[in-house]
Amino acid sequence: MEVSKRVAAMQFSPIRRFNTYAFEAEAKGKKVYRLNIGQPDVETPACFKEAINNYDKKVIAYAESGGVTELLDAMIDYMKMYDMHYERKDLLITDGGSEALTLIFTALLNPGEEALIAEPFYTNYRTFCNQVNGKLVPLTTKAEEGYAWAKRELIEAAITPNTKAICCISPGNPTGRVLTLDEMKLVGEIAKEHDLWIISDEVYREFAYDDREVTSFGMLEDLADRVVMVDSVSKRFSACGARIGAIISKNEEFMSGILKLAQGRLCVPTLEQIGAAALYRMDKSYYDEMKAEYCARRDAAYEELMKIPGVVCQKPGGAFYLTAKLPVDNVEDFLMFLLTEFDDNGETVMFAPAEGFYMTPGLGRDEMRIAYVLDRDKMRRGAQLIALGIEAYNKKLGK
Amino acid sequence: MEVSKRVAAMQFSPIRRFNTYAFEAEAKGKKVYRLNIGQPDVETPACFKEAINNYDKKVIAYAESGGVTELLDAMIDYMKMYDMHYERKDLLITDGGSEALTLIFTALLNPGEEALIAEPFYTNYRTFCNQVNGKLVPLTTKAEEGYAWAKRELIEAAITPNTKAICCISPGNPTGRVLTLDEMKLVGEIAKEHDLWIISDEVYREFAYDDREVTSFGMLEDLADRVVMVDSVSKRFSACGARIGAIISKNEEFMSGILKLAQGRLCVPTLEQIGAAALYRMDKSYYDEMKAEYCARRDAAYEELMKIPGVVCQKPGGAFYLTAKLPVDNVEDFLMFLLTEFDDNGETVMFAPAEGFYMTPGLGRDEMRIAYVLDRDKMRRGAQLIALGIEAYNKKLGK
């Protein structure tokens, strides 16, 4: 009577598994700046809750498996903003981007088949892929190079007869790397040459800073039959707890497979879909405000971190994450120190150790990811606490 | 560039795939009594929506992966009603019973490993199990025997070295079969002898009619380490669109595996959990009212169906389904006839053909499942429409 091998081999989330120590620190009266998880402090737009509160059907009934029409149509209109044109049959609503990715791997990978992904990558991809006995193959990137990965040699060196797909997360989690449209075209060319699917996770689509344009694989029409996009309200609308996402593709065979899976689990919560439809109907100005806010948070965090001698980090271009090399021997030990020993005026800070974002053993032990999801003063203070912590930690170790 | 074999081999839901024809019939002005899907017309208790409407946090944030405390505690208290005692760590909240089952198969079955299940069974089990390349092995039952399956010979004949679990759905969908506590003990004995997990789907727990007691594998303490229960608010509280379910088990290794999977998908919607907590806090009288209502609906439907010559059906003991053999050559053809050709005073009826609930090819072609989810007058009229339809259908075929 054993559990399955796939589950026995899985890790606990490196983003969440230090929560216990943070709770303990808080119980002792410490204030913990939580930069470990992509949970913004930005208010969810009020229209989400209003739409839900106004829902007055007396029976909370199953929705259609593909999603409620109001939401599908709102998303279709939102995509038009970027000159991307979809029909209802090209979309399927999911329980967040997480379910979207699980269904995609289920629909694409036979056991043992491979999907390429630039590492460090959002760690839960491993769970989504391992669940169906698929295999992620990492394309290793470096802090020194700003985690760039869209290079022909790097990608082609990893392709085997078992390769079925390339995963693209842009703007990227955890690195904040944003693909240019030219880089997307290159990935598309390689995918065509090797007959691969492109799994494009675009949940941070609007969060591209400085002079970067919003880019999407949906803009490249010659790739339409092989592109599978993932969308979500979590980050875009600061509605992480709504768990509304979507799979978008013009490949009919693929979408038919996804619908079969979706019918199995019946549907996504009705009320949350009604709320999400209102979010997608908001004015375009909302995206500009959010982008400006997160950009300012990035700048605050980056500026402070770069004051620390020995930190290696290129300014990230998008999403709301920053991964950096720290001048400590072991970032997990350092995090434990921050949560259990260190404080500055009763305050400490928490981040996600980057090792869990790498598949290649040994990599990332001196890197951390922070999410710049708190206001800029808090981000600045958080980064300062990291600086003070590094000093205290290395002093303790006699360095 | 192909989809995965598992998805290519999957069917569309036999419960949902005739919807298109029903919509077309309705578009032509026909009234369709929809007895095909377990979507009750009973109002969701108002406390669900009230709790959600009263939620006033400004950020709809991620919940803990295992579920929000209010809901876990409400469920723990609900279980005490049946003298079953659990702690928070024994429960994990899921996106409906559907996600619960998907996670359970993922956590228990390696590719190729088997789970036994009495057929006909709730067809989506196939999707949940095939998703992770597990294999369901059917224990075939018969309409003439009231679909009884808890028999030592039947179960043991199906056990192989690859058998890992026995699935028990009681009260059962689609047959309405209810296991007695003695039958559960027998299943438990066999599970112990062959070192198997017991996956017990108890989402219809209270819907056990006549003189039947509520039974649960949670009542058998000597099985605690091998029992994995599935729960859901969908049927119990007529809240199908809420998508709140749970996995309950005292096996710590198993629950640890489930938590790893759950952390991957982050969490279940926050608002729906708040609403569900209110549902589980309702007075016990609610269950009695619901039971009386569904029992009356069953009686109405059963009484009318038994007036049809040639129908084979033992009165079902629980849940809100009834599976019966009909005096027609092919139930799917008959259903198409009902939706596209037949009407009585502008009305027709829809059920789920039972063939999709069987794994063994060829079985169930003359059986249908109805869900007695409409009020008793409608159930009576629905059954009468089936009777009139059979007459018209067989007349058309010259029988």
Boltz contact constraints between the chains, C-beta under 6 A:
constraints:
  - contact:
      token1: [A, 1]
      token2: [B, 195]
      max_distance: 6.0
  - contact:
      token1: [A, 3]
      token2: [B, 107]
      max_distance: 6.0
  - contact:
      token1: [A, 3]
      token2: [B, 253]
      max_distance: 6.0
  - contact:
      token1: [A, 3]
      token2: [B, 254]
      max_distance: 6.0
  - contact:
      token1: [A, 3]
      token2: [B, 257]
      max_distance: 6.0
  - contact:
      token1: [A, 4]
      token2: [B, 107]
      max_distance: 6.0
  - contact:
      token1: [A, 4]
      token2: [B, 108]
      max_distance: 6.0
  - contact:
      token1: [A, 4]
      token2: [B, 109]
      max_distance: 6.0
  - contact:
      token1: [A, 4]
      token2: [B, 110]
      max_distance: 6.0
  - contact:
      token1: [A, 5]
      token2: [B, 110]
      max_distance: 6.0
  - contact:
      token1: [A, 7]
      token2: [B, 107]
      max_distance: 6.0
  - contact:
      token1: [A, 7]
      token2: [B, 257]
      max_distance: 6.0
  - contact:
      token1: [A, 10]
      token2: [B, 260]
      max_distance: 6.0
  - contact:
      token1: [A, 12]
      token2: [B, 260]
      max_distance: 6.0
  - contact:
      token1: [A, 13]
      token2: [B, 263]
      max_distance: 6.0
  - contact:
      token1: [A, 16]
      token2: [B, 263]
      max_distance: 6.0
  - contact:
      token1: [A, 39]
      token2: [B, 61]
      max_distance: 6.0
  - contact:
      token1: [A, 39]
      token2: [B, 62]
      max_distance: 6.0
  - contact:
      token1: [A, 43]
      token2: [B, 58]
      max_distance: 6.0
  - contact:
      token1: [A, 43]
      token2: [B, 59]
      max_distance: 6.0
  - contact:
      token1: [A, 44]
      token2: [B, 59]
      max_distance: 6.0
  - contact:
      token1: [A, 44]
      token2: [B, 60]
      max_distance: 6.0
  - contact:
      token1: [A, 53]
      token2: [B, 53]
      max_distance: 6.0
  - contact:
      token1: [A, 58]
      token2: [B, 43]
      max_distance: 6.0
  - contact:
      token1: [A, 59]
      token2: [B, 43]
      max_distance: 6.0
  - contact:
      token1: [A, 59]
      token2: [B, 44]
      max_distance: 6.0
  - contact:
      token1: [A, 60]
      token2: [B, 44]
      max_distance: 6.0
  - contact:
      token1: [A, 60]
      token2: [B, 239]
      max_distance: 6.0
  - contact:
      token1: [A, 60]
      token2: [B, 241]
      max_distance: 6.0
  - contact:
      token1: [A, 60]
      token2: [B, 242]
      max_distance: 6.0
  - contact:
      token1: [A, 61]
      token2: [B, 39]
      max_distance: 6.0
  - contact:
      token1: [A, 61]
      token2: [B, 240]
      max_distance: 6.0
  - contact:
      token1: [A, 61]
      token2: [B, 241]
      max_distance: 6.0
  - contact:
      token1: [A, 62]
      token2: [B, 39]
      max_distance: 6.0
  - contact:
      token1: [A, 62]
      token2: [B, 240]
      max_distance: 6.0
  - contact:
      token1: [A, 62]
      token2: [B, 241]
      max_distance: 6.0
  - contact:
      token1: [A, 63]
      token2: [B, 241]
      max_distance: 6.0
  - contact:
      token1: [A, 95]
      token2: [B, 95]
      max_distance: 6.0
  - contact:
      token1: [A, 98]
      token2: [B, 265]
      max_distance: 6.0
  - contact:
      token1: [A, 98]
      token2: [B, 266]
      max_distance: 6.0
  - contact:
      token1: [A, 106]
      token2: [B, 131]
      max_distance: 6.0
  - contact:
      token1: [A, 107]
      token2: [B, 3]
      max_distance: 6.0
  - contact:
      token1: [A, 107]
      token2: [B, 4]
      max_distance: 6.0
  - contact:
      token1: [A, 107]
      token2: [B, 7]
      max_distance: 6.0
  - contact:
      token1: [A, 108]
      token2: [B, 4]
      max_distance: 6.0
  - contact:
      token1: [A, 109]
      token2: [B, 4]
      max_distance: 6.0
  - contact:
      token1: [A, 110]
      token2: [B, 4]
      max_distance: 6.0
  - contact:
      token1: [A, 110]
      token2: [B, 5]
      max_distance: 6.0
  - contact:
      token1: [A, 111]
      token2: [B, 111]
      max_distance: 6.0
  - contact:
      token1: [A, 111]
      token2: [B, 133]
      max_distance: 6.0
  - contact:
      token1: [A, 124]
      token2: [B, 264]
      max_distance: 6.0
  - contact:
      token1: [A, 127]
      token2: [B, 264]
      max_distance: 6.0
  - contact:
      token1: [A, 131]
      token2: [B, 106]
      max_distance: 6.0
  - contact:
      token1: [A, 133]
      token2: [B, 111]
      max_distance: 6.0
  - contact:
      token1: [A, 195]
      token2: [B, 1]
      max_distance: 6.0
  - contact:
      token1: [A, 239]
      token2: [B, 60]
      max_distance: 6.0
  - contact:
      token1: [A, 240]
      token2: [B, 61]
      max_distance: 6.0
  - contact:
      token1: [A, 240]
      token2: [B, 62]
      max_distance: 6.0
  - contact:
      token1: [A, 241]
      token2: [B, 60]
      max_distance: 6.0
  - contact:
      token1: [A, 241]
      token2: [B, 61]
      max_distance: 6.0
  - contact:
      token1: [A, 241]
      token2: [B, 62]
      max_distance: 6.0
  - contact:
      token1: [A, 241]
      token2: [B, 63]
      max_distance: 6.0
  - contact:
      token1: [A, 241]
      token2: [B, 270]
      max_distance: 6.0
  - contact:
      token1: [A, 242]
      token2: [B, 60]
      max_distance: 6.0
  - contact:
      token1: [A, 243]
      token2: [B, 269]
      max_distance: 6.0
  - contact:
      token1: [A, 253]
      token2: [B, 3]
      max_distance: 6.0
  - contact:
      token1: [A, 254]
      token2: [B, 3]
      max_distance: 6.0
  - contact:
      token1: [A, 257]
      token2: [B, 3]
      max_distance: 6.0
  - contact:
      token1: [A, 257]
      token2: [B, 7]
      max_distance: 6.0
  - contact:
      token1: [A, 260]
      token2: [B, 10]
      max_distance: 6.0
  - contact:
      token1: [A, 260]
      token2: [B, 12]
      max_distance: 6.0
  - contact:
      token1: [A, 263]
      token2: [B, 13]
      max_distance: 6.0
  - contact:
      token1: [A, 263]
      token2: [B, 16]
      max_distance: 6.0
  - contact:
      token1: [A, 264]
      token2: [B, 124]
      max_distance: 6.0
  - contact:
      token1: [A, 264]
      token2: [B, 127]
      max_distance: 6.0
  - contact:
      token1: [A, 265]
      token2: [B, 98]
      max_distance: 6.0
  - contact:
      token1: [A, 266]
      token2: [B, 98]
      max_distance: 6.0
  - contact:
      token1: [A, 269]
      token2: [B, 243]
      max_distance: 6.0
  - contact:
      token1: [A, 269]
      token2: [B, 269]
      max_distance: 6.0
  - contact:
      token1: [A, 269]
      token2: [B, 272]
      max_distance: 6.0
  - contact:
      token1: [A, 270]
      token2: [B, 241]
      max_distance: 6.0
  - contact:
      token1: [A, 272]
      token2: [B, 269]
      max_distance: 6.0
